[in-house]
Amino acid sequence: MMIASADNVGKSETVAELTENLMEFIRCSVKNGSNLDEVERGAIKRVLGIGHAALELFLKAQGDGDMGKTVQTANGTILERSEKVMPRALRTIFGEHCFEAFTYARGPKEKIELRPIDARLNLPEGKASYLLQEFTQIFCIEKAFAIGASRFETMFHQKLSVDVLEHINRDMGKQAEQFLDQLPKPPAKKEGELLVATADGKGVPLVKADAQAVPVFDEKERPGNRRMATLGSVYSVNRHVRTPEQILAALFRDKTVTQPEDRPEPCFKHYRGYFAYAEPGEEPIPGTRLTWAWLAQQVDTRHRAGQPVIRLMDGQSSLWDAADWCMGEFTDKLRETGETNLIVDILDIIHVSSYVWRAAKAFHSHKEHQEAFAQDRLLRILRGEVSGVVKGLRRMATEHGLAGTKLKEITTVCNYFDNNAHRMRYDEYLKAGYPIATGVIEGACRHIIKDRMEQGGMRWRLTGAEAMLNVRAVCASSAWEEFTSWRQLEEAQRVHPHRKLLAEYRGFKA
């Protein structure tokens, strides 16, 4: 008996024959004493063959889609049947398929407006099935397209080109963009006590022509072919009360200080990223503003009465300016109810720590002295003594006679603290149980952007980078299943607007 595999399944073989083939393979493996790996690999090939035969049977059972010489659409348009059945190629996770069916158009040379079998089965516009698209992207959103193609071939014994995978990704990226603008609202009962909005930027290497087309707004964006993608996140979290001493111990990894138990986990983390946008003839829009426009919409949708809204970021002024600009309407709404105090701005303590260390290194050359200096100033800052720390740094700079680079460092640190002092009331934040570190968005920038888009030697076209960013944002937002269902419904309305006409179709062979 021939042993079937995904590579040599004959069209004449039935599902029953292939199933018996699998059973015979198992029986022979038992008699021959085959090891588990051999059986497992042989079984998966035969299972794929059974799946291919099953879909062939399913497709042929649909009939030829004949609904008569003409059909009338809901708006009264008369569509004529094609003179003969037309071939329709399809590719699924089990392999390539082809069936033949009639199509309908307004005339012999007019655009096809109805493919009855396609509409009945809700087939995608292209050749790849929805599940094939989904599976390939699961591979490709983590590694380069060529690696994704290789891994898909290893799993499903099908060879797909990089061009095909990139095309699928770009189509899904466009749909992901729409989906992210209307993310499902989380159940209010499952949301945390605090609503947090945060954003940060990460450079993406683009090909030269595309990099030149993306406007640069901030000094933080380095020259060359890298352009900043601004990533935003909204999530909720319960309060977590801590003391300044506990935060200091965590920053310096001091295990002698007892930390509070049961640290709350963020809930429903939603992400969205943007590059700067320049419409021909229009004023360019920075990515920071596009991101915060989305964040403002998310905050407005998810906010509950009396719930504090935490805006948590580093000291990048363009991010804070964009936050103020885009959240104006939401702030006005709170002002009407006398709740503007619900918006709490917090400067990331990790960035504050880095500035304290800069000051420590300006005053001391030995590591132990630097650490003692940093611990003392950070504890005072955490206790709400920002003004005193700044005055002390300026006085020390004068007493030590600092000049040149070291004086410039101290001036930079003091100005940073002065400019952000209203976001550094850490004593109040800790008592209220507010988060004070941007770990969520820092980790997301690394995972969503850097880990995929800065792999060795990569240079992205802008459209490809935006598509990948959108798809990875959906995945990171834990909304992949909702997205795959949504995109099928959305595409069905566009690709198969006359699908309701199939309600009376009886050409299938049950």
N, C-alpha and C positions, 0 to 999 in steps of 0.2 A: 504493500500500500504506500502511495506517495505521502511523504510527510509535508504538510502544508506549512508555509511561512508567509509573512507579510509581503515577501518578495515574489512568491511564485503561485499565489492563489489564482486558480483559473476561474473565469467568469461562470463556467457551467457548474461549479461546485456550489452546493446549497449550504445553508447554515447548519442543517442537520449533519451533512457529510463532514463538514469541517469540525463540528463538535465531536463527532465520532473519531475523527482524526486525532483530536486533542486527547481523547480518552485512550486511544491506542498508544499514543506517544507516552502517556503516563504509565500504562501497563508495561510497555517495553522498558521504560526507565527503571521500573521496579525490578523487573527480571534481570536487567543488565547491571544493577547496582550503581546506577548513575548518581553522581553527587548532586546536592541541592542546587548549586550554582548552575550546572548544566540544565537541570530541569526548569529552574526559574527562568532562565534566558530562553529556552525553547518554548516554554508555555506562553510567555508574553508575546512572542512572534505569532504564535497560533491564535492567541486571543485577538490580536490586531487583525489577523486574517478573518476571524469570525465577525468582528465588528465591521470590516469592509463589506463582507457578504451580506450582513444584516442591513446595512444602509443601501446597498444595491437593491435588495429586495424591497425595502421601504420606498425608494425612489421610483422603481418600476411600477409599484402598486398605486402610484398617484394617477395613472392614466396619462392621456395626452393633453389635458387642459382644454378640450373642445367644449365651448359654451354656446355653440351655435355660430351661424355666419356673422352675426352682429350682436353686440351688447350695448346697452344704454347705461351711461354712468349716472350718478345721483344728480348731476347738474344738466342732464339731458343730452350730453355728447354721445354720438353714435360711433362706436369703434368697430372696425372690421377685422375678421379673423385672417391670419396669414394664409397664403395659398398652401403651404405645407408646414409640417412640424419643423421646428428649429432646434439645433443642438444647444445644450446648456451645460457648460463645464463647471464642475464644482470640486473643491478640495476640502476634505475633512481631516480630522486627526488620524483617520484610518487609511487615507490615501486619496487618489484621484477618482472621480466619478464623472459620468456624463449621461444625461437623459435627454429625450426629445419631447418637445411640447409645442403647441400652437401659441402664438402671440397675437395681440390686438393693437391696432393703431387706427388713426383717422383715415388712412389711405395706404396704398401699397408702398409708397416711398416716404411715408411720414414716420415721425418718432414713435417708437413702441411705448404705449402708455399702460399696458396691462400684460403681465405674464402670469396667467392663472396659477400655474404650479408654484412659481416663485412666491406669489402672494399667499397662496394657501399655506406654504411651509415657512413663510416669513424669512426667505433667504436674503442674505446681504446683497448689496449692489455688485460687489466684486465676486471673485472666484472663491476666496477663502471663507469657510464657514465661521460663524461667530466663535465657536469653541476653539477652532484652530487659531483665530486671531488672538483670543484670550491666552491660550497656552503659549504661543510664541512670545507674547509680550511679557509673560511671567519670567521667561528666560532672559529677554532682552533688556528689561528695565534694570537689571542688576549688572550685566556685563555687556561688552561690545557686541554689536550685531553679529559679527562673524563668529564669536564664541557662542552666542545664543543659537545661531543656526547649527553649529556643531553639536551642541548639547541636545537640541531638539531632534536632530538626526539620530543621535545615540539612543534617545528614548523611544522615538516613534518610527525609526527606520525610513524617514523621508528627508530628501535633500531640498532645502529652501534657499533661495539666493538672498544675499544681504539686501539687495534692492527691494525685494518683496517685503522683507521684515521692516525696512525703513518706511516703506509706503504704508504699511499697516499702522506703524507707530504714529505717523503724521496724521492719518485719518482719525485714530483714536485720540490723539492729542487735541484735535479740533473739538471733538465731542467732549473730552474731559474739561476743556475750557468752559463750555456751556454748563456742564454738570456742576463744576465748582462754584459757579455763580448762583446756583440754586440748591446747594447742599441741603439734605433733609435736616430739619430742626430736631435736635436731640430731645428726648422726653424730659420735661421740666423736673419730674420727680427723681430723675437719675443724675441731674446736673449737680456740680459742687456748689459750695456757698459763695465762692468768689469767681468772677469772670475775668480772665486774663487775656490781654491782647499784647502781642510782642512781634518784633520784626528785626531783621538783620540782613546784611548783604554778603554775597559770595561771588567772586569773579569766575567767569566761564570763558575758556579760550575759544574764540571764534575765528573763522577764516578771515583774512584781511579785508576783503570787500565788504563782508557783513559787519565786521567790527567798525568800519568807517561809517556805516549807515546808522549805528546806534549812538545817540548823543551822550556826552559825558557831562554830568552835573556836579560831581563831587570830587574833591581832591583825593578822597580815599580810593578812587578808581585809578589803578595804575595805568601808565601809558602802554602802548603796544596793542595787541589784538585781544586782550581780555576786557570783557564788559561785565558790569555788575548786575547780577540777578538779585532782586530784593525779595526775600521770602518772609511771609507773614504767617502767624499762627494765632488762633483763638482757642482757648480751652477753659474749662472750669476746674476748680479744685477746692477742697475743704480747707478751712483754717488750720494752721499748724504753728502754735505758739512756741517760741524759743527765747532764750536769753542771749545777750551779746556774747557772754562767755562761751556758750555752746556753739555759736557761729564761728567764733575765733578758733575754738578747738577743732572744728571741722575743717577750716581753712588750712590749719597747720598740722592736721592729722594727729592731733593729740588725743589718744584713746583713754587717757586718765579721766577725762570729763565725760560724764554720763549724758548721752543724747536721748531725746524723747523717742518713745517707741511709736510704732504704727504711723510712719510718715505717709500722708495721703497721696494717692496717685492721681495725676491729672486725668480728667474725663473728657472724652470726645474732642481730641486734638484735631483741628481742621487746619489745613495748610493751603497756601496759594502763593505763587511766585510770579514776578513780572520783570522784564527788561524795560529800559526806557523806550518810549514809543515816539516815533516822529512821522506823522501823516504829512505827505507832500503839501507844501504851502501853508501848513498849520504850525502853531507853536508846539515845540516838543514837550512831552510830558515825562517827568522823571519816574523811574520805577518805584521810588519811595512813595510817591503820591498815588500811583495806581494800586500799590499794595495796601496802603492805608485806606483807600476808598473801599476796597473789598473788606478789610478788617472792620471798618465802620459799619458796613452793611450787616456783617455777621454779628457784631456786638448789638446792634439795634434789634436784630431778629431774636437773639438768644437772651437778652437781658430781662431779668425779672425785677419787679418793683422792690426797691430797697437793697438790691444786690450791688456791692462794691465792684467797680470796674478798674482793674489794675492795668496800667500801661507800663510795661517793664522792658527797658532797653538799655543799651550802652549810651555813651554820651554823644553819639553822632547827631549833630544839630539838624541835618536834613530829615532824619527820621522823626524827630520831635516836632519839627515844623510841619511835616506832612500829617502827623497825627492830629495836631491842632486844627489844621485846615480841613481835613476830611471828616473830623468828628464834630464840626461846628453845629450841624443840625441836631445831632444827638445831645450835645451839651445844652443847646437851647431848649430841648424837650425837658431835660432835667431841671433847667433853670425855672421853667414854668411851675414845676412841682416843688421847688426849693430843695432839690437834691443834687446840686452840682458838687457837693462834697463827696459824692459817691465815686467820682473819678479821682483815682490816686496814682500819681506818677512816681515811679521808683527807678533809680539808677542801679544798674547791675553791680552787685557788690564785688564780683570777680574783677571787673574793670577798675573799680575803686582800689582794690587790692594791688593791681598792677601799677597804679600810679603811686601808691604808698611805697612800693618796692623801688620805684625809680628815685623817689626822694631818699630812701634809705641808702641807696648806692651812691648818691651824690655826697652824702655826709660821711659814710663809712666804707672802708675798703675790705674789712674782714667780715666773713659770712655770718659769724655768730653775733657780731655787733649789728649788722644789717637786720638780722632776724629779730633781735630784741627791739630794735627801733620800730620795725614794721608791726610787730605784735602790739606794742604800746599804742601806736597811732591808730591802728585798726580798731582796737578795743574802744578807744575814745570816740572814734567815728561811729561805731555801732551803738554807743551810748548816747549819741545825739550831739556830740561836742565838735561838730565840723568847723564852726567858726574859730574855736580855740585852737584846733589843730593847724588851721591855715595861718593864724597869727603867730603861732609858735614856729612854724616852718620859715616864715619870713624873718622873724627875729633871729633864728639860728643861722640863717644864710648871711645876715649882717654880722653876727658875732664871729662866725667862722671865716669871714672875709671871702666868701665864695665869689668867683668871677668866671667869665667865659662859659664853657659848656655846662659846668655844674650849676652855675647861677641860672642859666637858661632852663635847665631841667626843673629846678625848684619853682621858677616863675610859671612854667607850663603846668606843673602839678597844682600850684595854688590857684591859678586861673581856672583850671578844670573843676576844682572843688567849689570855687566861688560861683561859677556859672551854673553848677548843678546842685547847689546847697538845698534848694527847695525840693529836690528829689532824693535827698539823703537823710530823711528823718527816720533813721533805722530803728531808733528806740521805740517810736510809735508803731512802725510797721511790724516789729517783732511781737509787741504786746497784742496787736490785732490779729496776729497769725497770718500775715501776708507773705507771699514768696518774695525773695529779694535777689534771686540769681536767675540768669537767663539760660539755664541749662537746656530747657526745652528747645528754644530756637537755635542755640549754638549747636546742639546735637543734630537738629533737623538740617541745618545748613551743610553740615558735614555729610550726613546720610543722604539727603535728597539731592544735593547738588554735587558736592565734591567727590563722593565715592563712585558716582557713575559718570560724571561729566568732566572729570579731571584725570582720567586714567591716562597712562603713558602715551604721549604723542597725539592725543585727540585734539582735533580742531572741528568746531561745529558750524554748520550753517545756522543762521538765526531761526529759521522756521523749524529746523530739526531740534534745536536746543529748547525752543518754546514748547514743542510737542512733548519732548521727553520730560521736561519740567512739569507739565500739566499731568501727564500720566503718573509720574512718581508722586506728585502731590496727592492725587486721588488715592493711590495705594497707601501712602503714609497717613492719610486721613481715615484709614480703616473703613473705607467706603467702596471697596472694590466690587463686592457682590451687588450692592445697590447700583453702582455705575454700569456694570455689565447688563443688568436688567433694564435700566433706564435707556441705555444707548440702543438696545434692540427695539424698544417701544418708540423712541424718537425716530429711528431710521425707518421703522415700519410706516409711520405716518408720511414720511417723505418719499420713500421708494415705492410703497404700495398703497397709494391713496384710494384705490378702488377695491381694497381687500374685502369689503363687505359684500361685493357681488358674488364672492365664492361661497356664500352661505348656502346656496342652492345647488352647488356643484356636486354631481353624483358620478363623475367619471372615474373615481378611484376604484380599486379592486380590493375590497376588504377580505 
